[in-house]
Amino acid sequence: MRIWGYRSGLLAVILAVVMALSSCSSFKEPDVTLVDVDFTGISTDGLRFEMMARVENPNDFSASIEQVEYRIYGDGVALAEGKWNESVPVPARGSVEVRVPFILRWKGGQTILESLFDDSEHEWKFEGSVELKKGPITKTFPFSERGTIHTPSGLTNL
C-alpha cells in the first residue's frame, strides 16, 4: 500500500512537470517595437545612442528576456549592430521596455549623417532576434520593424 502511494505521488509530480514544460513549449512570438532613440554622447568611435525597445509577451505565462540581437539600418546602410545580454522578467500578457546602447560609427556613418540634413524622407529598419526563457526552455524569435522619418526643414538652414 505504501509503495502505491509513493508511486502515485511520483507520478503526480512527473505529470505536473510534463504539463508545465508542454505549456511553455508552445511559446507565442513576442512583439518587439522600437519606442525611442536618445542621443547619449560622442566618443572617438562615433555618436552614442540608446534605443528603447518594447517587448510584449503574448503568452499566458511570465518569461524572461535573455538576449536581444539587433541591426539598425538607415536608407539601406547598416548603421549599428550588437547584442544585449541581460535577464529581464516580462509578465504574462505584459510588456517591458529595455534600453539598448549602440554607436553610430564615424566610419560608414558619415554619409547617413550628411543626408539627414537634406529635408527629405529617410527609411529606417530595426531587425534582429529576441530570446525568451521560461524555466529550462529557451526560444529565439526574429523581429523586424521599418518606417520612415522626415528631416525637419529647419535643419537645412543650419
N, C-alpha and C positions, 0 to 999 in steps of 0.2 A: 504494500500500500504506500509506503514511504517513497519507493522508487518511482511509482506512478506520479506522485505529487511533485517530485523533483523534475521528472521528465516533462510534465505538463507546464511547470514554471519555466523551464529552459526553453520549451517550445514557444511559449508566450513571448519570452524575451527575443528569441530569434525572429518570430513573426513581426514583432514591433520594429526591430531593426530593419528588416527587409522592407516593410511598408514605408518607414521613414526614408530609406535610401531610394526606393522607387518613386516616391513623391518628389524628391529632389532631382532625380534624374530627368524629369520632364521640365527642365528649365525653359521658361519662355524668354525670348530675346529682349534684353533691356533696350531702352531708348536713350541714346546719347545725343545731347544737344549743346551746341556752343552758345553760351549765355552772354559772355562778355569777354573783352580783352582789355587789359590795363597795361600801360607803359610803366615799367618799374626802374629803368635806368639805362645808362650807357656804359659799355665796357670796351676793352681792346678787341674783343671778339665781335661785337656788334651791339644792336639795340636789344635790351632785355624787356620781355613782356611776361605777363602771367595771364593765362586764359582760364576762364571759369566754365567748366563743363558740368551740365546736369545729367545725372544718370538716374533713370526711372526704372524701378523694379516692378514689373507687372505680375510677379509671382505671388502666390498665396503664402509664401514663407520668406522670412528675412534671409539675407545673404550678405556676403562682404565683397567689396570690390578689391581685388588683389593687385591688379595691374591695368594700366591704360597705355597702349602704344599708339602713337599718333603721327600724322604727317599733315602739314599745313601748306597749301598752295595758294599763290596769288597770280591770276592771269596765266595759269598753267605752269608756272615756275615753282619748283619746290623751295619753300622758304624755311621750313623748320621741320625737324622730326625728333622724336625722342620716346622715352619710356618712363613712366611714372609708376613707382612701386611703393604702395602704402596700403595697408589693410584698413578699409573704411567700411563700417557697417551701413547697410541700407535696409530700411524696414520693409516688411511685406506690403506690396501695393503702395510703396512710398518712393521718395526720391532723396537724393543727396547731391550737393554741389561740391565739386573738387577743384582745387586750384592747381594748375599745372604750369610750371615755368617753361619758357622757351626763349631762344635767342634768334633774332633775325641777323644772320651773319653779314658782316660787311662784304665779304667776298660772295658774289652771286646775288646779293640782295639790293645792290646799288640800282639796278635797272628798275626794279619794283618801286623803290623809294622815290626815284625821279618821276616815275609815271603817276604816282599818287597826287601830283600837283598839276595834272593836265585837264581837270574839270571834265572827267568822263566816267563811264561805268567800268567797274573792275570786278572780275569774278574771283571768288574765293572758294576753297574747298577744304574741309576738315574731315579726315578719314583715319581709320585705324581699327583697333580692336580693344574690347574691354573683357577682362577676365573676372567671372563671378565664382564665388566659392560658398558652398554650404556643406559643412562637415567635411567628409573626405572627398566630396565630389567637386571638381572644378571644371567649368566650361568657358570657352572663349567665343565671343561673338564679334563679328565685324560690324562697323558702323561707317556711315558716310553722310555728310551733310554739305550742301553747297548753297551759294547765294551770290548776290551782287551788292556792291556798295558804290556810291557815287561821291566823288570828291566835291566838297562844298566849293562853290565858285569863289568864295573869299580867299581860299588858299592860293589861287592862281595869281593873286596880286601881291604876294609876299616877295 
